[in-house]
Amino acid sequence: MVSGELERTILTVHLRGHDGMCVGCLAWWSRLVLYPCWQVEWATRRQARASVARFLDSLSCALE
């Protein structure tokens, strides 16, 4: 299981600009393809999934 450190690292390095695009990826790849940073999308989904899992665990513990 990932501790969340990888997600935090990606989100600190790949900063979203005002248009939602990753600033670093936009500067690096903008001439080739204009597409949102998949690493930010992955890390954001992982953080959201972990948050929901913690919430559901707390509910199941409270009901026992």
mmCIF file of the N, C-alpha and C atoms, coordinates in Angstrom:
data_MODEL
# 
_entry.id   MODEL 
# 
loop_
_atom_site.group_PDB 
_atom_site.id 
_atom_site.type_symbol 
_atom_site.label_atom_id 
_atom_site.label_alt_id 
_atom_site.label_comp_id 
_atom_site.label_asym_id 
_atom_site.label_entity_id 
_atom_site.label_seq_id 
_atom_site.pdbx_PDB_ins_code 
_atom_site.Cartn_x 
_atom_site.Cartn_y 
_atom_site.Cartn_z 
_atom_site.occupancy 
_atom_site.B_iso_or_equiv 
_atom_site.pdbx_formal_charge 
_atom_site.auth_seq_id 
_atom_site.auth_comp_id 
_atom_site.auth_asym_id 
_atom_site.auth_atom_id 
_atom_site.pdbx_PDB_model_num 
ATOM 1   N N  . MET A 1 1  ? 0.843   -1.187 0.000   1.00 0.00 ? 1  MET A N  1 
ATOM 2   C CA . MET A 1 1  ? 0.000   0.000  0.000   1.00 0.00 ? 1  MET A CA 1 
ATOM 3   C C  . MET A 1 1  ? 0.889   1.252  0.000   1.00 0.00 ? 1  MET A C  1 
ATOM 4   N N  . VAL A 1 2  ? 0.534   2.204  -0.767  1.00 0.00 ? 2  VAL A N  1 
ATOM 5   C CA . VAL A 1 2  ? 1.301   3.443  -0.868  1.00 0.00 ? 2  VAL A CA 1 
ATOM 6   C C  . VAL A 1 2  ? 0.956   4.327  0.323   1.00 0.00 ? 2  VAL A C  1 
ATOM 7   N N  . SER A 1 3  ? 1.969   4.904  0.927   1.00 0.00 ? 3  SER A N  1 
ATOM 8   C CA . SER A 1 3  ? 1.765   5.698  2.138   1.00 0.00 ? 3  SER A CA 1 
ATOM 9   C C  . SER A 1 3  ? 1.211   7.083  1.855   1.00 0.00 ? 3  SER A C  1 
ATOM 10  N N  . GLY A 1 4  ? 1.186   7.483  0.633   1.00 0.00 ? 4  GLY A N  1 
ATOM 11  C CA . GLY A 1 4  ? 0.732   8.819  0.296   1.00 0.00 ? 4  GLY A CA 1 
ATOM 12  C C  . GLY A 1 4  ? 1.881   9.768  0.000   1.00 0.00 ? 4  GLY A C  1 
ATOM 13  N N  . GLU A 1 5  ? 3.092   9.333  0.304   1.00 0.00 ? 5  GLU A N  1 
ATOM 14  C CA . GLU A 1 5  ? 4.259   10.180 0.061   1.00 0.00 ? 5  GLU A CA 1 
ATOM 15  C C  . GLU A 1 5  ? 4.453   10.430 -1.430  1.00 0.00 ? 5  GLU A C  1 
ATOM 16  N N  . LEU A 1 6  ? 4.252   9.407  -2.242  1.00 0.00 ? 6  LEU A N  1 
ATOM 17  C CA . LEU A 1 6  ? 4.397   9.561  -3.688  1.00 0.00 ? 6  LEU A CA 1 
ATOM 18  C C  . LEU A 1 6  ? 3.389   10.568 -4.229  1.00 0.00 ? 6  LEU A C  1 
ATOM 19  N N  . GLU A 1 7  ? 2.144   10.474 -3.770  1.00 0.00 ? 7  GLU A N  1 
ATOM 20  C CA . GLU A 1 7  ? 1.120   11.408 -4.228  1.00 0.00 ? 7  GLU A CA 1 
ATOM 21  C C  . GLU A 1 7  ? 1.457   12.839 -3.822  1.00 0.00 ? 7  GLU A C  1 
ATOM 22  N N  . ARG A 1 8  ? 1.906   13.017 -2.574  1.00 0.00 ? 8  ARG A N  1 
ATOM 23  C CA . ARG A 1 8  ? 2.272   14.364 -2.103  1.00 0.00 ? 8  ARG A CA 1 
ATOM 24  C C  . ARG A 1 8  ? 3.433   14.928 -2.913  1.00 0.00 ? 8  ARG A C  1 
ATOM 25  N N  . THR A 1 9  ? 4.416   14.088 -3.219  1.00 0.00 ? 9  THR A N  1 
ATOM 26  C CA . THR A 1 9  ? 5.567   14.540 -4.004  1.00 0.00 ? 9  THR A CA 1 
ATOM 27  C C  . THR A 1 9  ? 5.135   14.994 -5.389  1.00 0.00 ? 9  THR A C  1 
ATOM 28  N N  . ILE A 1 10 ? 4.301   14.202 -6.038  1.00 0.00 ? 10 ILE A N  1 
ATOM 29  C CA . ILE A 1 10 ? 3.833   14.567 -7.379  1.00 0.00 ? 10 ILE A CA 1 
ATOM 30  C C  . ILE A 1 10 ? 3.053   15.865 -7.341  1.00 0.00 ? 10 ILE A C  1 
ATOM 31  N N  . LEU A 1 11 ? 2.170   16.013 -6.352  1.00 0.00 ? 11 LEU A N  1 
ATOM 32  C CA . LEU A 1 11 ? 1.346   17.219 -6.300  1.00 0.00 ? 11 LEU A CA 1 
ATOM 33  C C  . LEU A 1 11 ? 2.145   18.464 -5.933  1.00 0.00 ? 11 LEU A C  1 
ATOM 34  N N  . THR A 1 12 ? 3.282   18.308 -5.252  1.00 0.00 ? 12 THR A N  1 
ATOM 35  C CA . THR A 1 12 ? 4.101   19.486 -4.961  1.00 0.00 ? 12 THR A CA 1 
ATOM 36  C C  . THR A 1 12 ? 4.965   19.879 -6.149  1.00 0.00 ? 12 THR A C  1 
ATOM 37  N N  . VAL A 1 13 ? 5.328   18.913 -6.984  1.00 0.00 ? 13 VAL A N  1 
ATOM 38  C CA . VAL A 1 13 ? 6.166   19.203 -8.148  1.00 0.00 ? 13 VAL A CA 1 
ATOM 39  C C  . VAL A 1 13 ? 5.324   19.639 -9.347  1.00 0.00 ? 13 VAL A C  1 
ATOM 40  N N  . HIS A 1 14 ? 4.196   18.996 -9.545  1.00 0.00 ? 14 HIS A N  1 
ATOM 41  C CA . HIS A 1 14 ? 3.333   19.280 -10.692 1.00 0.00 ? 14 HIS A CA 1 
ATOM 42  C C  . HIS A 1 14 ? 2.222   20.240 -10.257 1.00 0.00 ? 14 HIS A C  1 
ATOM 43  N N  . LEU A 1 15 ? 2.529   21.516 -10.265 1.00 0.00 ? 15 LEU A N  1 
ATOM 44  C CA . LEU A 1 15 ? 1.573   22.529 -9.817  1.00 0.00 ? 15 LEU A CA 1 
ATOM 45  C C  . LEU A 1 15 ? 0.620   22.904 -10.943 1.00 0.00 ? 15 LEU A C  1 
ATOM 46  N N  . ARG A 1 16 ? -0.659  22.988 -10.602 1.00 0.00 ? 16 ARG A N  1 
ATOM 47  C CA . ARG A 1 16 ? -1.657  23.387 -11.601 1.00 0.00 ? 16 ARG A CA 1 
ATOM 48  C C  . ARG A 1 16 ? -1.649  24.897 -11.773 1.00 0.00 ? 16 ARG A C  1 
ATOM 49  N N  . GLY A 1 17 ? -1.727  25.322 -13.020 1.00 0.00 ? 17 GLY A N  1 
ATOM 50  C CA . GLY A 1 17 ? -1.823  26.740 -13.327 1.00 0.00 ? 17 GLY A CA 1 
ATOM 51  C C  . GLY A 1 17 ? -3.262  27.205 -13.248 1.00 0.00 ? 17 GLY A C  1 
ATOM 52  N N  . HIS A 1 18 ? -3.508  28.453 -13.609 1.00 0.00 ? 18 HIS A N  1 
ATOM 53  C CA . HIS A 1 18 ? -4.863  29.004 -13.538 1.00 0.00 ? 18 HIS A CA 1 
ATOM 54  C C  . HIS A 1 18 ? -5.821  28.315 -14.504 1.00 0.00 ? 18 HIS A C  1 
ATOM 55  N N  . ASP A 1 19 ? -5.290  27.680 -15.524 1.00 0.00 ? 19 ASP A N  1 
ATOM 56  C CA . ASP A 1 19 ? -6.136  26.983 -16.496 1.00 0.00 ? 19 ASP A CA 1 
ATOM 57  C C  . ASP A 1 19 ? -6.305  25.497 -16.175 1.00 0.00 ? 19 ASP A C  1 
ATOM 58  N N  . GLY A 1 20 ? -5.733  25.045 -15.045 1.00 0.00 ? 20 GLY A N  1 
ATOM 59  C CA . GLY A 1 20 ? -5.849  23.651 -14.654 1.00 0.00 ? 20 GLY A CA 1 
ATOM 60  C C  . GLY A 1 20 ? -4.756  22.760 -15.196 1.00 0.00 ? 20 GLY A C  1 
ATOM 61  N N  . MET A 1 21 ? -3.937  23.302 -16.081 1.00 0.00 ? 21 MET A N  1 
ATOM 62  C CA . MET A 1 21 ? -2.846  22.518 -16.652 1.00 0.00 ? 21 MET A CA 1 
ATOM 63  C C  . MET A 1 21 ? -1.648  22.550 -15.703 1.00 0.00 ? 21 MET A C  1 
ATOM 64  N N  . CYS A 1 22 ? -0.898  21.472 -15.674 1.00 0.00 ? 22 CYS A N  1 
ATOM 65  C CA . CYS A 1 22 ? 0.326   21.409 -14.890 1.00 0.00 ? 22 CYS A CA 1 
ATOM 66  C C  . CYS A 1 22 ? 1.332   22.393 -15.505 1.00 0.00 ? 22 CYS A C  1 
ATOM 67  N N  . VAL A 1 23 ? 1.849   23.297 -14.695 1.00 0.00 ? 23 VAL A N  1 
ATOM 68  C CA . VAL A 1 23 ? 2.737   24.348 -15.190 1.00 0.00 ? 23 VAL A CA 1 
ATOM 69  C C  . VAL A 1 23 ? 4.006   23.754 -15.801 1.00 0.00 ? 23 VAL A C  1 
ATOM 70  N N  . GLY A 1 24 ? 4.619   22.800 -15.117 1.00 0.00 ? 24 GLY A N  1 
ATOM 71  C CA . GLY A 1 24 ? 5.847   22.189 -15.632 1.00 0.00 ? 24 GLY A CA 1 
ATOM 72  C C  . GLY A 1 24 ? 5.614   21.400 -16.907 1.00 0.00 ? 24 GLY A C  1 
ATOM 73  N N  . CYS A 1 25 ? 4.558   20.595 -16.919 1.00 0.00 ? 25 CYS A N  1 
ATOM 74  C CA . CYS A 1 25 ? 4.264   19.795 -18.114 1.00 0.00 ? 25 CYS A CA 1 
ATOM 75  C C  . CYS A 1 25 ? 3.866   20.690 -19.282 1.00 0.00 ? 25 CYS A C  1 
ATOM 76  N N  . LEU A 1 26 ? 3.141   21.756 -18.989 1.00 0.00 ? 26 LEU A N  1 
ATOM 77  C CA . LEU A 1 26 ? 2.741   22.679 -20.046 1.00 0.00 ? 26 LEU A CA 1 
ATOM 78  C C  . LEU A 1 26 ? 3.972   23.326 -20.678 1.00 0.00 ? 26 LEU A C  1 
ATOM 79  N N  . ALA A 1 27 ? 4.931   23.736 -19.839 1.00 0.00 ? 27 ALA A N  1 
ATOM 80  C CA . ALA A 1 27 ? 6.152   24.350 -20.366 1.00 0.00 ? 27 ALA A CA 1 
ATOM 81  C C  . ALA A 1 27 ? 6.974   23.334 -21.157 1.00 0.00 ? 27 ALA A C  1 
ATOM 82  N N  . TRP A 1 28 ? 6.988   22.098 -20.699 1.00 0.00 ? 28 TRP A N  1 
ATOM 83  C CA . TRP A 1 28 ? 7.813   21.074 -21.335 1.00 0.00 ? 28 TRP A CA 1 
ATOM 84  C C  . TRP A 1 28 ? 7.166   20.493 -22.586 1.00 0.00 ? 28 TRP A C  1 
ATOM 85  N N  . TRP A 1 29 ? 5.860   20.179 -22.512 1.00 0.00 ? 29 TRP A N  1 
ATOM 86  C CA . TRP A 1 29 ? 5.190   19.434 -23.574 1.00 0.00 ? 29 TRP A CA 1 
ATOM 87  C C  . TRP A 1 29 ? 4.241   20.256 -24.433 1.00 0.00 ? 29 TRP A C  1 
ATOM 88  N N  . SER A 1 30 ? 4.060   21.516 -24.174 1.00 0.00 ? 30 SER A N  1 
ATOM 89  C CA . SER A 1 30 ? 3.006   22.285 -24.844 1.00 0.00 ? 30 SER A CA 1 
ATOM 90  C C  . SER A 1 30 ? 3.161   22.331 -26.364 1.00 0.00 ? 30 SER A C  1 
ATOM 91  N N  . ARG A 1 31 ? 4.356   22.201 -26.837 1.00 0.00 ? 31 ARG A N  1 
ATOM 92  C CA . ARG A 1 31 ? 4.531   22.229 -28.295 1.00 0.00 ? 31 ARG A CA 1 
ATOM 93  C C  . ARG A 1 31 ? 4.124   20.909 -28.936 1.00 0.00 ? 31 ARG A C  1 
ATOM 94  N N  . LEU A 1 32 ? 4.100   19.844 -28.143 1.00 0.00 ? 32 LEU A N  1 
ATOM 95  C CA . LEU A 1 32 ? 3.749   18.533 -28.687 1.00 0.00 ? 32 LEU A CA 1 
ATOM 96  C C  . LEU A 1 32 ? 2.266   18.227 -28.525 1.00 0.00 ? 32 LEU A C  1 
ATOM 97  N N  . VAL A 1 33 ? 1.769   18.402 -27.306 1.00 0.00 ? 33 VAL A N  1 
ATOM 98  C CA . VAL A 1 33 ? 0.372   18.065 -27.035 1.00 0.00 ? 33 VAL A CA 1 
ATOM 99  C C  . VAL A 1 33 ? -0.107  18.901 -25.853 1.00 0.00 ? 33 VAL A C  1 
ATOM 100 N N  . LEU A 1 34 ? -1.284  19.428 -25.960 1.00 0.00 ? 34 LEU A N  1 
ATOM 101 C CA . LEU A 1 34 ? -1.865  20.214 -24.880 1.00 0.00 ? 34 LEU A CA 1 
ATOM 102 C C  . LEU A 1 34 ? -2.890  19.332 -24.171 1.00 0.00 ? 34 LEU A C  1 
ATOM 103 N N  . TYR A 1 35 ? -2.464  18.674 -23.117 1.00 0.00 ? 35 TYR A N  1 
ATOM 104 C CA . TYR A 1 35 ? -3.329  17.742 -22.404 1.00 0.00 ? 35 TYR A CA 1 
ATOM 105 C C  . TYR A 1 35 ? -3.032  17.866 -20.917 1.00 0.00 ? 35 TYR A C  1 
ATOM 106 N N  . PRO A 1 36 ? -4.041  17.758 -20.069 1.00 0.00 ? 36 PRO A N  1 
ATOM 107 C CA . PRO A 1 36 ? -3.805  17.855 -18.619 1.00 0.00 ? 36 PRO A CA 1 
ATOM 108 C C  . PRO A 1 36 ? -2.795  16.809 -18.134 1.00 0.00 ? 36 PRO A C  1 
ATOM 109 N N  . CYS A 1 37 ? -2.071  17.158 -17.123 1.00 0.00 ? 37 CYS A N  1 
ATOM 110 C CA . CYS A 1 37 ? -1.021  16.299 -16.574 1.00 0.00 ? 37 CYS A CA 1 
ATOM 111 C C  . CYS A 1 37 ? -1.637  15.035 -15.974 1.00 0.00 ? 37 CYS A C  1 
ATOM 112 N N  . TRP A 1 38 ? -1.286  13.873 -16.496 1.00 0.00 ? 38 TRP A N  1 
ATOM 113 C CA . TRP A 1 38 ? -1.854  12.617 -16.011 1.00 0.00 ? 38 TRP A CA 1 
ATOM 114 C C  . TRP A 1 38 ? -1.329  12.262 -14.636 1.00 0.00 ? 38 TRP A C  1 
ATOM 115 N N  . GLN A 1 39 ? -0.144  12.750 -14.273 1.00 0.00 ? 39 GLN A N  1 
ATOM 116 C CA . GLN A 1 39 ? 0.394   12.453 -12.945 1.00 0.00 ? 39 GLN A CA 1 
ATOM 117 C C  . GLN A 1 39 ? -0.412  13.163 -11.862 1.00 0.00 ? 39 GLN A C  1 
ATOM 118 N N  . VAL A 1 40 ? -0.822  14.403 -12.132 1.00 0.00 ? 40 VAL A N  1 
ATOM 119 C CA . VAL A 1 40 ? -1.654  15.125 -11.169 1.00 0.00 ? 40 VAL A CA 1 
ATOM 120 C C  . VAL A 1 40 ? -3.008  14.447 -11.051 1.00 0.00 ? 40 VAL A C  1 
ATOM 121 N N  . GLU A 1 41 ? -3.571  14.032 -12.163 1.00 0.00 ? 41 GLU A N  1 
ATOM 122 C CA . GLU A 1 41 ? -4.861  13.340 -12.121 1.00 0.00 ? 41 GLU A CA 1 
ATOM 123 C C  . GLU A 1 41 ? -4.752  12.055 -11.310 1.00 0.00 ? 41 GLU A C  1 
ATOM 124 N N  . TRP A 1 42 ? -3.689  11.294 -11.510 1.00 0.00 ? 42 TRP A N  1 
ATOM 125 C CA . TRP A 1 42 ? -3.490  10.045 -10.779 1.00 0.00 ? 42 TRP A CA 1 
ATOM 126 C C  . TRP A 1 42 ? -3.352  10.299 -9.283  1.00 0.00 ? 42 TRP A C  1 
ATOM 127 N N  . ALA A 1 43 ? -2.483  11.255 -8.919  1.00 0.00 ? 43 ALA A N  1 
ATOM 128 C CA . ALA A 1 43 ? -2.242  11.536 -7.504  1.00 0.00 ? 43 ALA A CA 1 
ATOM 129 C C  . ALA A 1 43 ? -3.501  12.063 -6.827  1.00 0.00 ? 43 ALA A C  1 
ATOM 130 N N  . THR A 1 44 ? -4.267  12.893 -7.523  1.00 0.00 ? 44 THR A N  1 
ATOM 131 C CA . THR A 1 44 ? -5.504  13.429 -6.957  1.00 0.00 ? 44 THR A CA 1 
ATOM 132 C C  . THR A 1 44 ? -6.516  12.315 -6.740  1.00 0.00 ? 44 THR A C  1 
ATOM 133 N N  . ARG A 1 45 ? -6.642  11.408 -7.703  1.00 0.00 ? 45 ARG A N  1 
ATOM 134 C CA . ARG A 1 45 ? -7.564  10.269 -7.542  1.00 0.00 ? 45 ARG A CA 1 
ATOM 135 C C  . ARG A 1 45 ? -7.143  9.382  -6.384  1.00 0.00 ? 45 ARG A C  1 
ATOM 136 N N  . ARG A 1 46 ? -5.833  9.132  -6.244  1.00 0.00 ? 46 ARG A N  1 
ATOM 137 C CA . ARG A 1 46 ? -5.344  8.287  -5.148  1.00 0.00 ? 46 ARG A CA 1 
ATOM 138 C C  . ARG A 1 46 ? -5.635  8.922  -3.795  1.00 0.00 ? 46 ARG A C  1 
ATOM 139 N N  . GLN A 1 47 ? -5.425  10.241 -3.689  1.00 0.00 ? 47 GLN A N  1 
ATOM 140 C CA . GLN A 1 47 ? -5.709  10.922 -2.428  1.00 0.00 ? 47 GLN A CA 1 
ATOM 141 C C  . GLN A 1 47 ? -7.194  10.876 -2.110  1.00 0.00 ? 47 GLN A C  1 
ATOM 142 N N  . ALA A 1 48 ? -8.039  11.082 -3.108  1.00 0.00 ? 48 ALA A N  1 
ATOM 143 C CA . ALA A 1 48 ? -9.483  11.034 -2.895  1.00 0.00 ? 48 ALA A CA 1 
ATOM 144 C C  . ALA A 1 48 ? -9.916  9.635  -2.479  1.00 0.00 ? 48 ALA A C  1 
ATOM 145 N N  . ARG A 1 49 ? -9.383  8.620  -3.127  1.00 0.00 ? 49 ARG A N  1 
ATOM 146 C CA . ARG A 1 49 ? -9.731  7.234  -2.783  1.00 0.00 ? 49 ARG A CA 1 
ATOM 147 C C  . ARG A 1 49 ? -9.310  6.911  -1.354  1.00 0.00 ? 49 ARG A C  1 
ATOM 148 N N  . ALA A 1 50 ? -8.131  7.350  -0.943  1.00 0.00 ? 50 ALA A N  1 
ATOM 149 C CA . ALA A 1 50 ? -7.657  7.103  0.418   1.00 0.00 ? 50 ALA A CA 1 
ATOM 150 C C  . ALA A 1 50 ? -8.519  7.834  1.433   1.00 0.00 ? 50 ALA A C  1 
ATOM 151 N N  . SER A 1 51 ? -8.941  9.043  1.096   1.00 0.00 ? 51 SER A N  1 
ATOM 152 C CA . SER A 1 51 ? -9.803  9.816  1.991   1.00 0.00 ? 51 SER A CA 1 
ATOM 153 C C  . SER A 1 51 ? -11.149 9.130  2.186   1.00 0.00 ? 51 SER A C  1 
ATOM 154 N N  . VAL A 1 52 ? -11.735 8.639  1.111   1.00 0.00 ? 52 VAL A N  1 
ATOM 155 C CA . VAL A 1 52 ? -13.018 7.931  1.202   1.00 0.00 ? 52 VAL A CA 1 
ATOM 156 C C  . VAL A 1 52 ? -12.852 6.638  1.998   1.00 0.00 ? 52 VAL A C  1 
ATOM 157 N N  . ALA A 1 53 ? -11.762 5.928  1.791   1.00 0.00 ? 53 ALA A N  1 
ATOM 158 C CA . ALA A 1 53 ? -11.516 4.686  2.531   1.00 0.00 ? 53 ALA A CA 1 
ATOM 159 C C  . ALA A 1 53 ? -11.398 4.958  4.025   1.00 0.00 ? 53 ALA A C  1 
ATOM 160 N N  . ARG A 1 54 ? -10.690 6.034  4.405   1.00 0.00 ? 54 ARG A N  1 
ATOM 161 C CA . ARG A 1 54 ? -10.582 6.385  5.824   1.00 0.00 ? 54 ARG A CA 1 
ATOM 162 C C  . ARG A 1 54 ? -11.947 6.731  6.400   1.00 0.00 ? 54 ARG A C  1 
ATOM 163 N N  . PHE A 1 55 ? -12.759 7.461  5.645   1.00 0.00 ? 55 PHE A N  1 
ATOM 164 C CA . PHE A 1 55 ? -14.094 7.834  6.100   1.00 0.00 ? 55 PHE A CA 1 
ATOM 165 C C  . PHE A 1 55 ? -14.959 6.595  6.301   1.00 0.00 ? 55 PHE A C  1 
ATOM 166 N N  . LEU A 1 56 ? -14.949 5.682  5.337   1.00 0.00 ? 56 LEU A N  1 
ATOM 167 C CA . LEU A 1 56 ? -15.758 4.470  5.449   1.00 0.00 ? 56 LEU A CA 1 
ATOM 168 C C  . LEU A 1 56 ? -15.271 3.581  6.589   1.00 0.00 ? 56 LEU A C  1 
ATOM 169 N N  . ASP A 1 57 ? -13.962 3.525  6.809   1.00 0.00 ? 57 ASP A N  1 
ATOM 170 C CA . ASP A 1 57 ? -13.429 2.770  7.943   1.00 0.00 ? 57 ASP A CA 1 
ATOM 171 C C  . ASP A 1 57 ? -13.902 3.354  9.264   1.00 0.00 ? 57 ASP A C  1 
ATOM 172 N N  . SER A 1 58 ? -13.918 4.677  9.358   1.00 0.00 ? 58 SER A N  1 
ATOM 173 C CA . SER A 1 58 ? -14.370 5.307  10.602  1.00 0.00 ? 58 SER A CA 1 
ATOM 174 C C  . SER A 1 58 ? -15.851 5.040  10.835  1.00 0.00 ? 58 SER A C  1 
ATOM 175 N N  . LEU A 1 59 ? -16.643 4.983  9.769   1.00 0.00 ? 59 LEU A N  1 
ATOM 176 C CA . LEU A 1 59 ? -18.064 4.661  9.917   1.00 0.00 ? 59 LEU A CA 1 
ATOM 177 C C  . LEU A 1 59 ? -18.261 3.224  10.372  1.00 0.00 ? 59 LEU A C  1 
ATOM 178 N N  . SER A 1 60 ? -17.520 2.303  9.794   1.00 0.00 ? 60 SER A N  1 
ATOM 179 C CA . SER A 1 60 ? -17.680 0.896  10.162  1.00 0.00 ? 60 SER A CA 1 
ATOM 180 C C  . SER A 1 60 ? -17.227 0.654  11.599  1.00 0.00 ? 60 SER A C  1 
ATOM 181 N N  . CYS A 1 61 ? -16.191 1.368  12.048  1.00 0.00 ? 61 CYS A N  1 
ATOM 182 C CA . CYS A 1 61 ? -15.743 1.235  13.439  1.00 0.00 ? 61 CYS A CA 1 
ATOM 183 C C  . CYS A 1 61 ? -16.767 1.831  14.393  1.00 0.00 ? 61 CYS A C  1 
ATOM 184 N N  . ALA A 1 62 ? -17.414 2.907  14.005  1.00 0.00 ? 62 ALA A N  1 
ATOM 185 C CA . ALA A 1 62 ? -18.405 3.559  14.863  1.00 0.00 ? 62 ALA A CA 1 
ATOM 186 C C  . ALA A 1 62 ? -19.659 2.710  15.001  1.00 0.00 ? 62 ALA A C  1 
ATOM 187 N N  . LEU A 1 63 ? -19.984 1.923  13.990  1.00 0.00 ? 63 LEU A N  1 
ATOM 188 C CA . LEU A 1 63 ? -21.190 1.098  14.018  1.00 0.00 ? 63 LEU A CA 1 
ATOM 189 C C  . LEU A 1 63 ? -20.986 -0.204 14.782  1.00 0.00 ? 63 LEU A C  1 
ATOM 190 N N  . GLU A 1 64 ? -19.745 -0.578 15.024  1.00 0.00 ? 64 GLU A N  1 
ATOM 191 C CA . GLU A 1 64 ? -19.480 -1.841 15.730  1.00 0.00 ? 64 GLU A CA 1 
ATOM 192 C C  . GLU A 1 64 ? -19.614 -1.701 17.204  1.00 0.00 ? 64 GLU A C  1 
# 
